[in-house]
Amino acid sequence: MEIDLSTQSIVDRCRGVIAELATLEEGQRIEAINRIRLAIHDLSPFKSEPVDCVLWVPGNEVEANDYNPNTVAPPEMRLLERSIEADGYTQPVVTYQDGLRRIVVDGFHRRRVGRESRGVMKRTRGYLPVTSINADRADRGDRIAATIRHNRARGKHGVEAMSGIIMELVRRNWSNEKIAKELGMDADEVLRLKQITGLAEMFADREFSQAWEVNNNVRMKE
């Protein structure tokens, strides 16, 4: 694609900003780059897509959510750490902005690597790459659904954690149909999980057709 003269003029002027950024202390430079990215994102034709704007933020500002039922077995956890060590972060941590803190929507284990692996922490200076979900997904129920959708094709869900999530969504007046649609489940799966919470005793004679396992106790290399 050819760049017209007016566009080239903008690019040329940006080189002066880049030269000025190079003079800043590292923390100030990271913050300035983040602000520039946000300003560009605000003008982007793709501003409705969270991946359009990836920011680097201190890892201690990114908190795990309290509902993630996804589990990763030890070999896969070690492979994820090795992947980030060797290839770098190729996917950001998806977050929800809550004041000065960020809550993980997707990327719980990528966050763990960035917070617990000394090699990765040293290389990324304790920062994590993050995107923010769209503001209209701020309701807790919507965020839970977003996390489940991100997870279901990749990992395994603890059955107790999933049943607890179903209970919370029911308390938020979500219908079986909405739960099934938003979490990518079929009707029987929703009923089985409701049965575990005691919300659907009438279906107690139905058997499980799917199994889950729980294993979150994987330590990062030191």
N, C-alpha and C positions, 0 to 999 in steps of 0.2 A: 504494500500500500504506500503510495506516495504521500509525503507530508507537504501540505501547502505552505506558502510563505508565512501566513499569519500564525499557523500552528508552530512552525519552526521558530518563529520569533518568541513565542511563549516558552518553548523548550530552552532556547538560548538564555532567556531571563532566569529560568529555573536553575541554571548552572551557577548563577551567583548565589542563590539561596543554598545550594548544595555546598558551595565553598564556605559559606558562613556556618553551616551546620558542622562542618569538619573542625571548627575552632572551639566548639562547645565541649565541656566536660561530659563524660559518657552518659551519666544519668540525665543531664539536661538534654543531650542529643536524642536519647531514646524518647523522652517526653515530647520534644519538639517534633520528631518524626511521627509519633502517634497523633499529634494534633493536626499535622499536615495531612496525614492519611484520612482523618475524620473529616477534614474540610473538603478533600477531594471526593470522599465517599458521599458527602451531602449533595454533590453535583452529578454523581455518577448515574447513568441510565440504569445501572444494576443495583441501586441503593436498597432495593427490597430484598436482595440476596445477602444473607449474613456473611458469606465467604468473600464478598466484595471488599471487606475491611478487616484485616487481621492486625491486631495490636499486640505489642509485647508489654506485659504487666508483671509486677513482682509476684512471685509464686505465693507469698503469704496473703495476697489479696484474693486468691481464688480458693473457695471453700467447697468441699464435697457436699452434695445434697444428702438429705437424710432418708431417701426412699429408694435409692438405686438397687434393684434386685439382680443386676447383671454380675456374673462371676466369671473369672478367668482361671483356668487350671495353671499350676506352677510352670509347666513347660512353656505354655503360651505367654505367660507373664514374663518369663525370662527372654523369650523371643521378642516380645514387644520392647523390652529394655534394650536388647541387642540391636533391634531395628532402629531405634532412636539414636543409639550410640553411633551406629555405622552410617545411617542414611540421613540423620537429622529429623527434625519434626516436619513431616510431610502433611500432617493434618492438625489444625488448631484444636484447642479445647473449646467446645461450645458452651457459652455461659449466659446467665441471666444477671443483668446489672441490678443490684439492690443497694442503692446509696453508694458508699465507697467500696463495698465488697462485691464480689462476683460469685454466683452459685453455679456449680457445674450442671449442665443439662446433658451433655455428651462429652466423653473424654475422661471419665473418672480415672481410668488406669493410665492414660497418658499424663494426667496430672500427677498421679502417684510416682511415675518414673521421674518426672521433672522435679518433684519434691524430695525424693528419697535416693535417687541414684547420684552418687557423688560426682561421677564423671560427667553426667549430663548437666548437673547443677553448675559445675565449674564452667562448662562450655557456654551455657546459656546465662551465666551470671545470676542464677536464681530467678530468672524471668520465665514466663510461660506465654506461648502464642495463643491468643484467644479471639473468638468472634462473639458477637452478641445476638441472641435470638431477637426477632422483631418484637417491638413493644406490645403489639396486640396479643402476644403469647405470654403475658406477664402473670395471668391467673395461675395459681399453683396446680390446679387440675390440668390445665393446658401444658404446663411445664412437665408434669409427670408423664402425660401422654407423649410428649416430644421425646423424653428420655427412653420410654419403652419402645417407641418406633425406631429410634436410633439403634437400640440394643438387640432387638429380636432376631435380626438376621445374622448377628455376629457371635453372640455368646449364649450363655445359659442363665436362666432366671431361677433364683431360689423360690421354691413353691410357697414358703411361708411369707417371704417378702412380697411376692406377687399377690397373694391373697390379702395381705394387709393393704396394699395399694388399691385393690378392688373395693375393699371396705371403705377406704377414704373417699373414693370416687362416688360410691353409693351415697355416702353421707353428704356429698356435694350435689346430690339429686341428679346424678348421671344415670340415664336409663341403661338397661342391658344392651340395647341397640347402639347407643352412643359409645359405651365402653368398648364393645366389640369393634366398631368402626374405627375409633380413635387409636386403639391399641393393636389393631391388626389381628384380632382373634375371631374365632367362630363362636356361635352362641353356646355350644356345649362347653367350650373352654371357660367362658365367663361363668357358667353355672357351676362348674367343678370348683373354681376358685372361690365362688361365693359359698359353696358348701363347706369349705374348710373354715371359713370365718363364722359358720353357724347361721348364715343368712339364707340358706336354701336347704333346710333339713329335708324338705320334701323330695330332694333329689339324692338322698343319702345312699340309695341302692345303686347309683351309677358308679362305674369304675373309672379310674384315671386311664387315659390313653397316652399320656405323656409324662416323662419324668424329668425332674430337675435335680441339680446337685449344687452344693454350696462349698466354695473354697476361696476365701479371701485372704488367707494367711500366708502370703508370699512375700518374702523379704527381698529388697533390692540389694544388689552387690554393693559392698563398701570398698 
